[in-house]
Amino acid sequence: MNLRLAALAALLFCAPVVGDDAVFIQVLGIAQDAGYPQTGCYRPHCMRAWQDSSLRRKASAIAVVDTGHKTRYLFDATPDMREQLYDLHRSAPDDALALDGVFLTHGHMGHYTGLMHFGREAVGAAGIPVYVMPRMHTFLANNGPWDQLVRLRNIELRSLEDGKAVVLSTRVTVTPFLVPHRDEYTETVGYRIEGPNKSAVFIPDIDKWEMWDTDIRDLVRSVDFALVDATFFRDGELGERDMSEIKHPFVTESMDLLMELDKKERARVIFIHMNHTNPLLIDGSPEQAAVESRGFRYAREGLRLDL
């Protein structure tokens, strides 16, 4: 009897999503590349999560799910992909929707190394499309162990161009756009995602807003959801380290810049990609309250944004 109830519960959990003709973004991770808590960090802000696994957070990633076309796309392949694909399976089951591809933003640890899970030591995937900019294409094709994924056809690299839209279906279009960042090996891009009714941008990593030739205020006005870099909350967050060397826009800076937006526009801004030092990771923190009091939002794992 218990097994029957469990099976029924599982069916009911999955049925609303599979039965919908929906397009949506699902947030699969909210932390900076190294996750939370971070390797080797045993200070109080990390110890709370070491001691309570429910407080741990996965590296920043999202999925775009189209239940009508039975497709799922990942945006960034993180080291936490194993758990993230399970989270995605719970809301958009593998037996109902295929994983049709992965869009990569850039070549830093938390954004592409999850490709390892497609290799023969893991799932031994067959031809998963991986959408990449030119330098990322060259990097993956010519450096081990990633080139093995290409040679064994676990993944199939598909080229992107700055500003050129990729039509995934009659209902979903994705357009990459270059953003300034620390580009040792590859370019860095954000993505504009157009659904049948709403649109979003995903910019997990970028340098200071003034270093970009696009006005983030205009970009926010042009979409329904803006998932943007929240690596650090404020200056001084790293103790004695000079944070002028780190170009991420602080959340405090982003909020100050975006305060000229009206209330409805500010609600479109969702902060994501938080370093282990960022107090936005701590539920009930004054910083979370400050973001909400100014009309902005912060991402949570499992957040669904209907497109």
FILO-813143 format. One line per field, with one value per residue (C-alpha): residue number from 1; residue in three letters; y, z, x. Coordinates in nm, 3 decimals. Layout:
REM FILO-813143
resi <- NUM;...
resn <- Ala;...
py <- Y;...
pz <- Z;...
px <- X;...
This chain:
REM FILO-813143
resi <- 1;2;3;4;5;6;7;8;9;10;11;12;13;14;15;16;17;18;19;20;21;22;23;24;25;26;27;28;29;30;31;32;33;34;35;36;37;38;39;40;41;42;43;44;45;46;47;48;49;50;51;52;53;54;55;56;57;58;59;60;61;62;63;64;65;66;67;68;69;70;71;72;73;74;75;76;77;78;79;80;81;82;83;84;85;86;87;88;89;90;91;92;93;94;95;96;97;98;99;100;101;102;103;104;105;106;107;108;109;110;111;112;113;114;115;116;117;118;119;120;121;122;123;124;125;126;127;128;129;130;131;132;133;134;135;136;137;138;139;140;141;142;143;144;145;146;147;148;149;150;151;152;153;154;155;156;157;158;159;160;161;162;163;164;165;166;167;168;169;170;171;172;173;174;175;176;177;178;179;180;181;182;183;184;185;186;187;188;189;190;191;192;193;194;195;196;197;198;199;200;201;202;203;204;205;206;207;208;209;210;211;212;213;214;215;216;217;218;219;220;221;222;223;224;225;226;227;228;229;230;231;232;233;234;235;236;237;238;239;240;241;242;243;244;245;246;247;248;249;250;251;252;253;254;255;256;257;258;259;260;261;262;263;264;265;266;267;268;269;270;271;272;273;274;275;276;277;278;279;280;281;282;283;284;285;286;287;288;289;290;291;292;293;294;295;296;297;298;299;300;301;302;303;304;305;306;307
resn <- Met;Asn;Leu;Arg;Leu;Ala;Ala;Leu;Ala;Ala;Leu;Leu;Phe;Cys;Ala;Pro;Val;Val;Gly;Asp;Asp;Ala;Val;Phe;Ile;Gln;Val;Leu;Gly;Ile;Ala;Gln;Asp;Ala;Gly;Tyr;Pro;Gln;Thr;Gly;Cys;Tyr;Arg;Pro;His;Cys;Met;Arg;Ala;Trp;Gln;Asp;Ser;Ser;Leu;Arg;Arg;Lys;Ala;Ser;Ala;Ile;Ala;Val;Val;Asp;Thr;Gly;His;Lys;Thr;Arg;Tyr;Leu;Phe;Asp;Ala;Thr;Pro;Asp;Met;Arg;Glu;Gln;Leu;Tyr;Asp;Leu;His;Arg;Ser;Ala;Pro;Asp;Asp;Ala;Leu;Ala;Leu;Asp;Gly;Val;Phe;Leu;Thr;His;Gly;His;Met;Gly;His;Tyr;Thr;Gly;Leu;Met;His;Phe;Gly;Arg;Glu;Ala;Val;Gly;Ala;Ala;Gly;Ile;Pro;Val;Tyr;Val;Met;Pro;Arg;Met;His;Thr;Phe;Leu;Ala;Asn;Asn;Gly;Pro;Trp;Asp;Gln;Leu;Val;Arg;Leu;Arg;Asn;Ile;Glu;Leu;Arg;Ser;Leu;Glu;Asp;Gly;Lys;Ala;Val;Val;Leu;Ser;Thr;Arg;Val;Thr;Val;Thr;Pro;Phe;Leu;Val;Pro;His;Arg;Asp;Glu;Tyr;Thr;Glu;Thr;Val;Gly;Tyr;Arg;Ile;Glu;Gly;Pro;Asn;Lys;Ser;Ala;Val;Phe;Ile;Pro;Asp;Ile;Asp;Lys;Trp;Glu;Met;Trp;Asp;Thr;Asp;Ile;Arg;Asp;Leu;Val;Arg;Ser;Val;Asp;Phe;Ala;Leu;Val;Asp;Ala;Thr;Phe;Phe;Arg;Asp;Gly;Glu;Leu;Gly;Glu;Arg;Asp;Met;Ser;Glu;Ile;Lys;His;Pro;Phe;Val;Thr;Glu;Ser;Met;Asp;Leu;Leu;Met;Glu;Leu;Asp;Lys;Lys;Glu;Arg;Ala;Arg;Val;Ile;Phe;Ile;His;Met;Asn;His;Thr;Asn;Pro;Leu;Leu;Ile;Asp;Gly;Ser;Pro;Glu;Gln;Ala;Ala;Val;Glu;Ser;Arg;Gly;Phe;Arg;Tyr;Ala;Arg;Glu;Gly;Leu;Arg;Leu;Asp;Leu
py <- 0.000;0.240;0.169;0.244;0.570;0.665;0.594;0.797;1.086;1.082;1.081;1.372;1.566;1.537;1.555;1.933;2.014;1.736;1.804;2.178;2.342;2.567;2.739;2.836;2.903;2.695;2.820;2.526;2.704;3.047;3.041;3.157;2.898;2.719;2.676;2.732;2.649;2.686;2.439;2.516;2.776;2.701;3.048;3.090;3.185;2.858;2.637;2.686;2.519;2.247;2.156;2.181;2.042;2.208;2.543;2.443;2.601;2.486;2.685;2.925;2.769;2.779;2.557;2.652;2.398;2.377;2.110;2.156;2.072;1.830;2.000;2.117;2.333;2.404;2.740;2.667;2.329;2.349;2.108;2.050;1.925;1.579;1.722;1.991;1.742;1.549;1.867;1.928;1.568;1.615;1.900;1.807;1.429;1.270;1.018;1.299;1.569;1.538;1.734;1.908;2.116;2.329;2.697;2.805;3.158;3.133;2.931;2.973;2.681;2.699;2.746;2.466;2.194;2.009;1.885;1.610;1.439;1.372;1.166;0.791;0.778;0.908;0.899;0.843;1.088;1.075;1.403;1.651;1.988;2.240;2.597;2.800;3.117;3.092;3.101;2.856;2.629;2.631;2.581;2.275;2.120;2.151;2.097;1.779;1.635;1.830;1.738;1.374;1.458;1.598;1.309;1.046;1.247;1.274;1.638;1.821;2.177;2.428;2.774;3.096;3.452;3.771;3.906;3.627;3.454;3.076;2.957;2.653;2.616;2.823;2.935;2.981;3.194;3.246;3.527;3.551;3.890;3.965;4.116;4.238;3.996;3.830;3.636;3.434;3.144;3.230;3.507;3.578;3.612;3.671;3.536;3.685;3.422;3.489;3.275;3.286;3.551;3.684;3.734;3.714;3.787;3.573;3.751;3.555;3.711;4.060;4.342;4.677;4.804;5.117;4.896;4.767;4.956;4.855;5.043;4.780;5.003;4.992;4.618;4.559;4.771;4.555;4.220;4.063;3.900;3.998;3.742;3.939;3.909;3.930;3.782;4.030;4.227;4.518;4.651;4.514;4.174;3.997;4.142;4.280;4.202;4.504;4.455;4.722;4.440;4.249;4.394;4.241;4.503;4.492;4.436;4.771;4.939;4.764;4.867;5.229;5.236;5.071;5.270;5.508;5.225;5.227;4.972;4.729;4.744;4.693;4.375;4.229;4.225;3.895;3.874;3.546;3.399;3.479;3.427;3.227;3.556;3.714;3.745;3.710;3.337;3.362;3.347;3.625;3.837;4.219;4.218;4.009;4.250;4.546;4.402;4.343;4.682;4.851;4.649;4.396;4.017;3.749;3.404;3.085;2.733;2.596;2.938;2.909;3.199;3.145;3.264
pz <- 0.000;0.089;-0.243;-0.430;-0.243;-0.314;-0.684;-0.691;-0.512;-0.763;-1.050;-0.906;-0.845;-1.209;-1.380;-1.365;-1.548;-1.806;-1.881;-1.929;-2.260;-2.081;-2.138;-1.827;-1.671;-1.369;-1.146;-1.069;-0.874;-0.727;-0.590;-0.741;-0.930;-0.619;-0.460;-0.097;0.133;-0.052;-0.043;0.246;0.406;0.773;0.888;1.061;0.744;0.580;0.890;0.917;0.578;0.645;0.957;0.798;0.445;0.381;0.372;0.093;-0.250;-0.596;-0.857;-1.073;-1.359;-1.513;-1.744;-2.011;-2.037;-2.318;-2.228;-2.553;-2.762;-2.495;-2.470;-2.193;-2.230;-1.966;-1.936;-1.795;-1.704;-1.341;-1.119;-0.949;-1.267;-1.122;-0.855;-1.086;-1.349;-1.076;-0.964;-1.324;-1.359;-1.066;-1.237;-1.602;-1.607;-1.837;-1.972;-2.094;-2.207;-2.368;-2.276;-2.610;-2.539;-2.318;-2.364;-2.204;-2.088;-2.047;-1.950;-1.573;-1.334;-1.242;-1.593;-1.812;-1.606;-1.555;-1.912;-1.747;-1.650;-2.018;-2.057;-2.073;-1.705;-1.631;-1.852;-2.182;-2.359;-2.733;-2.919;-2.663;-2.845;-2.663;-2.787;-2.767;-2.885;-3.109;-2.840;-2.624;-2.928;-2.980;-2.610;-2.576;-2.906;-2.840;-2.466;-2.265;-2.116;-2.302;-2.647;-2.561;-2.522;-2.875;-3.024;-2.866;-2.973;-2.621;-2.709;-3.036;-3.042;-3.209;-3.291;-3.168;-3.288;-3.088;-3.135;-3.368;-3.254;-3.229;-3.294;-3.075;-3.166;-3.276;-2.913;-2.788;-2.925;-2.759;-2.844;-2.701;-2.638;-2.537;-2.196;-2.042;-1.800;-1.710;-2.036;-1.999;-2.218;-2.370;-2.433;-2.184;-2.293;-2.145;-2.305;-2.401;-2.391;-2.572;-2.487;-2.637;-2.390;-2.191;-2.215;-1.987;-1.976;-1.793;-1.701;-1.419;-1.468;-1.582;-1.495;-1.363;-1.549;-1.666;-1.849;-2.080;-2.385;-2.303;-2.043;-1.800;-1.718;-2.079;-2.092;-1.781;-1.927;-2.240;-2.067;-1.807;-1.601;-1.558;-1.378;-1.310;-1.141;-0.761;-0.683;-0.401;-0.198;-0.100;-0.091;0.197;0.184;0.141;0.451;0.386;0.014;-0.216;-0.399;-0.656;-0.828;-0.867;-1.134;-1.048;-0.978;-0.611;-0.543;-0.363;-0.678;-0.901;-0.678;-0.668;-1.047;-1.102;-0.848;-1.123;-1.265;-1.157;-0.908;-1.172;-1.358;-1.043;-0.968;-1.291;-1.146;-0.984;-0.832;-0.887;-0.874;-0.510;-0.361;-0.039;0.145;0.010;0.288;0.030;0.076;0.436;0.473;0.694;0.661;0.669;0.317;0.184;0.350;0.198;-0.153;-0.109;0.051;-0.258;-0.485;-0.624;-0.594;-0.529;-0.683;-0.499;-0.621;-0.776;-0.873;-1.184;-1.424;-1.684;-2.035
px <- 0.000;0.280;0.451;0.127;0.083;0.444;0.398;0.077;0.245;0.529;0.282;0.087;0.409;0.512;0.174;0.108;0.429;0.418;0.053;0.103;0.178;0.424;0.755;0.945;1.284;1.379;1.660;1.891;2.164;2.232;2.588;2.914;3.124;3.254;2.912;2.818;2.988;3.316;3.603;3.841;3.614;3.552;3.457;3.120;2.930;3.043;3.029;2.654;2.615;2.875;2.679;2.333;2.318;1.980;2.163;2.401;2.358;2.463;2.654;2.456;2.258;1.914;1.710;1.459;1.179;0.925;0.673;0.482;0.788;0.920;1.257;1.489;1.799;2.062;2.234;2.580;2.722;2.828;3.022;2.685;2.519;2.449;2.219;2.084;1.974;1.795;1.619;1.519;1.403;1.165;0.982;1.042;1.101;1.358;1.110;0.884;1.129;1.471;1.782;1.822;2.130;2.351;2.434;2.764;2.837;3.217;3.521;3.536;3.512;3.147;3.014;3.150;3.322;2.994;3.039;3.247;2.922;2.849;3.169;3.214;3.308;2.958;2.645;2.828;2.599;2.544;2.576;2.444;2.446;2.666;2.623;2.944;3.111;3.423;3.694;3.502;3.465;3.842;3.913;3.689;3.796;4.169;4.219;4.183;3.979;3.711;3.839;3.769;3.401;3.414;3.612;3.387;3.082;2.947;2.888;2.843;2.975;2.745;2.875;2.720;2.768;2.733;2.382;2.268;1.950;1.918;1.564;1.502;1.136;0.839;0.815;1.173;1.457;1.796;2.036;2.390;2.551;2.909;2.974;3.301;3.463;3.793;3.834;4.155;4.044;3.708;3.461;3.185;2.825;2.485;2.170;1.838;1.565;1.238;0.938;0.588;0.470;0.766;1.140;1.442;1.813;2.069;2.394;2.561;2.907;3.000;3.239;3.117;2.812;2.995;3.249;2.974;2.850;2.491;2.286;2.160;1.863;1.744;1.801;1.591;1.313;1.314;1.251;1.024;1.301;1.666;1.881;2.199;2.538;2.525;2.867;2.937;2.689;2.914;3.268;3.475;3.307;3.642;3.804;4.151;4.149;4.137;3.809;3.892;4.081;3.754;3.530;3.194;2.926;2.833;2.465;2.461;2.597;2.345;2.055;2.172;2.200;1.863;1.665;1.555;1.344;0.982;0.853;0.730;1.062;1.270;1.072;1.211;1.564;1.659;2.009;2.197;2.552;2.639;2.983;3.001;3.060;2.742;2.480;2.201;2.265;2.145;1.769;1.638;1.950;1.926;2.069;1.782;1.542;1.729;1.695;1.325;1.262;1.406;1.180;1.430;1.445;1.706;1.705;1.621;1.683;1.366;1.231;1.011;0.965;0.696;0.777
